[in-house]
Amino acid sequence: AREAGFENMGLDLIYGIPGQIRESWRSDLQRAIEFDPEHLSCYMLTLEPDTPLYKDRQKGIFRPLNEDAAADLFKTTVTFLNDSGYAQYEISNFARSESKRSRHNQKYWSDVPYIGLGPSAHSFTGDERCWNHRSVKKYMRDIRAERRPIAEQEVLTKEQRMTEAIYLGLRKTEGISVDTFDDAFGSSFEEMFRELIQSFEEEGLMHKHQNRCWLTQNGMLFLDSIASILNDKISCV
């Protein structure tokens, strides 16, 4: 890619595979940065239902990493890449500089409207989400008939939008903008979550300062659980 003239290159890596240890993952990271990419995405392996890997786990063919081992690999990733000049700006994403952050991905995390083109692609207007047919045949059938190739669509409730804003906002190292949240939903983030935030801060999982609320490195390990607890509070309002 470099020899072809590309000046902005990103690599995607998956870690947390069965049997992986810190030393082998550090070796993979070292090999990756030898290409001097501007951006790195490092995703923890997830086992999606109905995939061959998921079925193999159910059959006992392999055992996934335990939580402690997975947490160690996550911390290893952040430390190694930070020391190598890559700043973490989202749980799984690292860039050489702010200008090299993925503009594509940041739209998803920032609740910004986007249009998806092609089979399986999703589109989002702010209040409504729709997704195209997964089947190429169905997609082409609708295109030829001059119809939008939409498989399904949904109108998001205020509660759903708040839930997504919290989950996606906490994925970013800069966290949630309290003012933006308040303006978008006409609710007080501070009043709604004050007690929970204080509890998470005491546990070393979260920071809240002025206009921002964000997770610590340890907090990022428990993103799903923390977001779920905060979202339970929304459903009670």
KOLSEPA-733950 format. One record per atom (N, C-alpha, C, CB): z, y, x. Coordinates in pm, whole numbers, plus 50000, padded with zeros to 5 digits. Last residue first. Glycine has a CB too. Example, Ala and Ser with C-alpha at 12.3 -4.5 7.8 and 13.67 -1.06 7.14 Angstrom:
% residues 2
507084977551285
507144989451367
507875000351290
505724994051408
507804943151319
507804955051230
507804967051320
509054955351131
END
This chain:
% residues 237
534785066546256
534805080946222
534225083146082
533995089146326
534465040946327
535685044046251
535715058546204
536915041146338
532245039646480
532175033346349
533385036246263
532015018546364
533235051746713
532235058646631
532215053046490
530845057546694
534855031846815
535475044346770
534535052146681
535895052946890
533005013746897
533895009946787
534585022346729
534944999646834
531995027347116
531185026646995
531985021946874
530005017347017
533995023247304
533705036747258
532935036547127
532925044547364
533744995247330
535015001047285
534805015247232
536045001147399
531114993547429
531464987047302
532744992947244
531614971847322
531325006347673
530465012147570
530815006447433
528975009647603
533014987847802
533455001647779
532655008247669
533335009847908
531404964647806
532694964547738
533174978647705
533724957447824
529164973447956
529004968147820
530304968647742
528474953847826
530374982048206
529634991048117
529584985947974
528234993048168
531844972048412
532304968948277
531594977748173
533814970848266
530814981248643
530864966748628
531224962648485
531874960748725
531265008048624
529905003348598
529854988148581
528985007548712
533895010248709
533595011548567
532225006348532
533715025848524
533615009248983
534254997948914
533954998248765
535764998148937
532395034349014
531665022249055
532275010048988
531685020649209
533065052448707
533245050048849
532425037648885
534765048148886
531075069848464
531785057948508
531945057948660
531055045348462
531615102848320
530835092648388
531725081248435
530075098648507
531085132648160
531915120648154
531085109348215
532345117148005
531125168648185
530555155548211
531595144348202
529915155448347
532105194348171
531045190748078
530525176548095
529915200348092
535175187448299
534435198148233
533385192448139
533775207348338
535245154248366
535515167348425
534585177448361
535325167048579
536305122048377
535885132448282
536265145748345
536565130648140
535595089148487
535995102748519
535505112048409
535445107148658
536685054648479
535915065948427
536475079048479
535925066048274
538305035348582
536995031248536
536095042948498
537135022148418
541005036548642
540045038648748
538625034948712
540455030948867
542815036048442
542425022948496
541415024248609
541865014248385
542905062548374
544095056648434
543795043148498
545185055048329
540405064448250
540665071748375
541865065848448
540905086748346
540805049548021
539845044748120
540045051748255
538395046848070
542675066347893
543035052547928
542105047148036
542985043547803
541165089347854
542385089947935
542795076047982
543525096347855
539225078747682
538835083747814
540045084347907
538185097547802
540765073347456
540115062447527
539735066647668
538865057747451
541575099247380
542575089247417
541965077747496
543255083747292
539015112547332
540005117347427
540965106347474
540795128747366
536855108347159
537145098247261
538265101747357
535915095747340
536725129246972
536455115646930
536975105347030
534965113846911
537155152847112
538115148747009
537955134046973
537935157346885
534895152347287
536265153347338
537275148147236
536595167847376
532715152947118
532905141447206
534345140847253
531955142247327
532475163946804
533175167246928
533435154547007
534485174546898
529215166946653
530545160946664
531165164746797
530465145446649
526515171346628
527435179646550
528845173946547
526925181146409
524725158246787
525305150946675
526285159046590
526005138846727
523755175746980
522835166246917
523405160246789
522495155147014
525995189947067
524905197147001
523995187646924
524085204947104
527505169447187
528055177047075
526945184146997
529075187347126
525745161447392
526175151847289
526665159347166
527295142647344
525615184747545
524395179247484
524725169747371
523535172147590
528305186747625
527685197247543
526435192147472
527345209347630
528595163447784
529395165247662
528765175647569
530835169447697
526405142547925
526645156847910
527355158947777
525305165047917
527415113248089
527065119547962
527365134547968
527845112947846
526355105848428
527065103448303
526515110848183
528465106948321
525355104748676
525805117948631
526485117148495
524625127648624
524565078548688
525705082448769
526225096248730
525335082448917
523835062648376
523495072348480
524735076348559
522835084748418
524985047348183
524225040348287
523935049648404
522915034748229
526005064848000
526945059148097
526245050748204
527975050748026
523725069547844
524305080247925
525235074948032
525055089947837
523355045347712
522365049647810
522915060547900
521105054647739
525715044747551
525365033647641
524395038247749
524745022047561
525595069747416
526745066047499
526355055247600
527905061147411
523165068647281
523425079847372
524585076547467
523745092747293
523525046347118
522555045647228
522805056747330
521125046647174
525465056746943
525725044547019
524805043647140
525555032146930
524095077846827
525275080746908
525595068746998
526485084046818
522145063346689
521725072746793
522905076246885
521155085646729
523715049146507
522905042046605
522515051046720
521665036246539
524805070546357
525695061646432
524925053946539
526395051746337
522525080846237
523275089246331
524175080446418
524115099746256
519975055346235
521045062946173
521735071446281
522075053546103
516485053746283
517825052346339
518825061046262
517815056146487
514125034746128
514675048346133
516125047046175
514535055745994
511735012846274
513045015246216
513415029946229
514105006346283
509014989346259
509575002346292
510915003946222
508605013746251
506644964946384
507794969046304
508214983146344
508974959146321
503994964846483
504594952646429
505744956146336
505074943346542
501154985246481
502614984646479
503094971746414
503184996746404
498594996746562
498974982546581
500484980346582
498374977346709
497035016746324
498035016546430
498575002246442
499205026846400
493595008446265
494975009346219
495895010146340
495354997246130
490925002446303
491365016346312
492725018546245
490335025446248
490264976746335
490304981546196
490754996046187
491224972646113
490614974346605
489234973746553
489164978946410
488684959346559
493404975146607
492634985646676
491214986146621
492624983246829
494064951546473
494404964446413
493614975946476
495894967146426
493054932746659
492604932646519
492864946146453
493314921446440
494504937946889
493084941246886
492524941546745
492304931446971
497034928046801
496894941846848
495424946246838
497404943246994
496474901546750
496874910146639
496704924946676
498334907346598
495814893647015
494854892046906
495184901146789
494814877446860
498154898547156
496974906447190
495944905647077
496354901647324
501314900047014
500074892447021
498894901747051
499834884846890
503164919546972
503194912547100
501884905047122
504394902747106
502454950746818
502364936146816
502454930446958
501054931646749
504724977946900
503434972046871
503494956846871
502404976746972
507434994846743
506904986746851
505654979546806
507954976846901
509385024846693
508445014546647
507935006846767
507275020846568
511995045846579
511465037346686
510485027346625
512615030046763
513115078746503
512425066546463
511895059146585
511275069746366
514235100646612
514885095046493
514305081546455
514745104746376
512795101546846
514085108246841
514915103146724
513915123346832
510575086346863
510385100346827
511675108446833
509795101346689
509155061147058
510405066947009
510185081746983
511565064747111
507605029047100
507525043647092
508785048847024
506245048247015
506785000547304
507655007547209
507395022647214
509125004647240
504374974247338
504904987347377
505724993647264
503764996647416
503124950647266
504574950347288
505184963947318
504904940947400
499964962047383
500754951747317
502224952147361
500164937847346
499684998647409
499414984947448
500294974947375
499604983447596
501815025847470
500455021447442
500265007147492
499425030847506
504415046047351
504055033847420
502685029147376
505095022847396
505805077747398
504775069947329
504435057747413
503515078547302
509045092947350
507975087547434
507025079447347
508565078647548
511815116047351
510715109147284
509655104247382
510065118447181
514845109147528
513675117647514
512555109947444
513195122847653
517285098847614
517055100447471
515885109947443
518315105647402
517605092947880
517965106447837
517635109347691
517275116547924
516645068247942
518085070247954
518535083647896
518505069348099
513895071947909
514615062547824
516105065247824
514355048247870
513335090448109
513075094047970
513865084847876
511555093247938
513815076648343
514765086848302
514545091448158
514685098648396
511575060248379
512835054448332
513805064948280
513485046548443
509675080348462
509425071148351
510745065848293
508535059348398
510685091548688
510585100048569
510385091448444
509415110048583
512735078948922
511715074548827
511725083348703
511945059948789
513135101549201
513675093649090
512575090148990
514825101249019
512235118449391
511655104949389
512275095949283
511815098549525
513685141449379
512275142349339
511615128649330
511515151149437
516095133649492
516025135849347
514595136149299
516735148949310
515405107249731
515735121049695
515605122549545
514815131249770
515305079749743
515475087249867
515915101649841
514175087149947
517155062049487
516005069749535
516355077249663
515535079549428
517885035149265
518225042649386
516975049849437
518795033149495
519295018048984
518215025449047
518685034749158
517495033448943
521185006248820
520294997448895
519245004648978
519614988248801
522725028348720
523355015848762
522465007348854
523745007748641
521415057448880
521595049348759
522085035848805
520265048048675
521365067649127
521375077349017
521465070648881
520145085949023
522275063549459
522275057249327
522305068149221
523495047549311
520235071849732
521315076049641
521165069049507
521305091349622
519645058550038
519185057749899
520355061049806
518595043649867
520485056350301
519785068550259
519235068350119
518695071250350
521995035250367
520625035050418
519805046950369
519935022250378
524335037950233
524395039350378
522995040150440
525165027750438
523315031749978
523835045250006
523865047750157
525245047049946
522725004650019
521635014049996
522095028450018
521085012449854
525314993550064
524234991750161
523155002250143
523634977750148
526735001049828
527175005249961
526035004650063
528334996550009
525224988549623
525465002949622
525815007949761
526585006449523
525314961149703
524044968249682
524234983249694
523464964749545
528024955249703
527274954149828
525964962049819
526984939349860
528544957649432
529164967249524
528444967149660
530654964049542
527034935349344
526744948849294
527304959349391
527354950849152
528304914349474
526904917349507
526514931249459
525974906849444
530794915149349
530714917249493
529284920849534
531184904649569
530094908449088
530644921749116
530554924949264
532114922549069
529314881849126
528324891549080
528794905749110
528064889848929
531774870749198
530654870349293
529594880549256
530044856249299
533234875048963
533684880949089
532554881449191
534864872949146
531824860248769
531904874748759
532314881348890
532884878648651
529704834548917
530864839148841
530964854448850
532174832348894
526244826548870
527324832248951
528494836148862
526814844549029
525484796848676
525304810848713
526454815548801
525194819648588
524484764648771
525604772848724
525374787248768
526974767448778
521934742148652
522514751148751
523674758648687
521454761048807
521684723348456
520904721548577
521404730748688
519414724148548
522834723748207
523714721448320
522974719248451
524574709748293
521414731047993
521334716948027
522234713448146
519894713048058
521784758247998
522384750647888
522414735647919
521624753147759
520184764148219
521644766048228
522344758048119
522004781048215
517694758548113
518184750448225
519694751948241
517474754548356
517494778547923
517574764747877
518094755547989
516204759847827
517244800648091
518374799947997
518584785447952
518124809147874
514814794748215
516034795648295
517274794348207
516064808848373
512964795748000
513214783148072
514514783348151
512054780148166
514334814447721
513574813747845
513864800447914
513904825847938
516014815947502
514674810147483
513784810747606
513984817247370
517894844647611
517714832847526
516234828847513
518304835447388
518014854647953
517594857647817
517404844947736
516314865947817
520214861748184
519594849748128
519274852147981
520514837348146
519754885648440
520304882348309
519534870448254
520234894548211
520434897248765
519764887148682
520504885348549
519684873748758
520504931548824
521274919248818
520584909548722
522744922148774
518034949449001
518544944948872
519334931948885
517394943048773
517224976649163
517894963949192
518604959449065
518904965249311
514644996449270
515354992049149
515914978249178
514404991749024
514025022749491
514385008649476
515095006549342
515285004049593
511735044949651
512565041449536
512825026449534
511895045849403
510245047849875
510945059749827
511955056249717
509935070049776
510465022550132
510065027249999
510855039649960
510265016049894
510325010250398
510585024450378
510125029550241
509915032350487
510244984550465
508974989950414
509095004950387
508554982550287
512854980250518
511974980950633
510574985750594
511874967250701
514064976250279
514044990150327
513204991550455
515474995050353
513714948250251
513084957650158
512984971550217
513854958150027
515314937250451
513854935050456
513144945250368
513494920650411
517804945150352
517344949950482
515834948650495
518044942350595
517884930350115
517874944950109
517364950950239
519284950150078
517974904350223
516864908350136
516754923550130
517044902549994
520424905950358
519204903350434
517964907250354
519124888450474
522124908950145
522014919950241
520744918350325
523274920450332
521784883350036
521344895049961
521204907250053
522324898149847
522944867350230
521514865450200
520964877550124
521304852550119
525614876750226
524814877650348
523324876450318
525244866950447
526584871049964
526454884850011
525494885950130
527824890250049
524624845049804
525814850249869
525524864049927
526304840549980
523504825949524
523294837049618
524624841849675
522554848649549
523844806949329
524054802949467
523904814149568
523134792149501
521584821649103
522544810949129
522624807349277
522194798549049
521214857149164
520644844049132
521654833049168
519294841849207
521744883249211
522684876049125
522144862549083
522994884349001
518734903549178
519764896349253
520764890049155
520504905849353
515494915849209
516464909449120
517464901749206
515754899849016
513784946649275
514404934349321
515364929049215
515154936649455
510994966949318
511954961549221
512464948149274
511294959849079
510064995949500
510204981349496
511264977649392
510584975649635
507675022349528
508945016949477
508925001849477
509225022249337
506205049549703
506255035249674
507635031049627
505845027249797
504055073149774
505275071649694
505345057249644
505295081849573
501665073049901
502755080549964
504075079349889
502365095049976
498995051849978
500045055149882
501225061649953
500505042449806
497015043550154
497205057850132
498265061650032
495955063650091
496695018250238
495725022850139
495915037550104
495825014450014
498905014950396
497615015750464
496525020750370
497225002250520
500815012550193
500845023950285
499485025950350
501945022050393
500004988050084
500005000050000
500005012650088
501235000049905
END
